[in-house]
Each structure stands twice: as C-alpha cells, then as structure tokens.
Amino acid sequence: MPSLPLAVKFALGFGLAANLAAAAGALPGGWIVLLPLGNLALLGAAGWLVWRWLADR
C-alpha cells in the first residue's frame, strides 16, 4: 500500500471530524453543512486510495 499524501490524511481527519461534529450537534443547524462536506472529504480520500490500488495492480 502506498504511503498517504498529506492531502489524503487531511481529508480523512477532516471528514471524520466533520461527521462526528454533525452527529454530536456541535453547531446548531451546522449539520446541514458539516455532514455533506465530511462525506465528500471521505469519498475523495477513498477514491484516491482505490485509484492507487488499481494503479498498482
């Protein structure tokens, strides 16, 4: 498995933090922004991992 670049590490951390903050109700009404942003960040990181995995095959 390739080492993760800083952007992917940031996306994973931000995605998890945004989803946890949305689930915990950290910002009243903020979940409507945090949840999609967190999911997009996680989706982007997962897409990069799959792309690298397929490229190495």
N, C-alpha and C positions, 0 to 999 in steps of 0.2 A: 504494500500500500504506500503511495507517495506521501511525503510529509505535507501537512496542510499549510497553505499560504496564510499570511496574516489576515487577508480579507475574508477567507472562509472561517477562520477562527472567530473573527469579529461577528460574522453573520450568525454563527452558531450561538455565541454568547448573547447577542442582541435578540435573536429570535426566541431563545428560551426565556430571557429576562422579560421581554415584552409580553409573551404569552402568560407567564406567571403573574406579572403585574395586572394584566387584563383579568385573569381568573380570580385574583385576590381582591379586585375592585380598588386598586391603589389610587386611581384617578376617577372620580365620579363622572361617568359618561365618556371616559377616555378609552374604554374597552373597544369602542367602535373604530378607533384609530389603531390602537395597540395590537389588537388581535390580527387584523389583516397584514399589518407591517411585520409582525413576528412570523406569521405563516409564510409570507413572501421571502423573508430572510432565510428561513429554514428550507424552503423549497429551492432557493438559489444555491444554498450550500449542498443540499442533497443532489441537485442537478450537476454541480461541479464534480462531486465525488463519483457519481455514476459515469459521467463523461470520461474522467480519468481512468476509471476501472475498465471501461470499454476500450479506451485507447491502449491500455496495457495488455489487453488480451491478444 
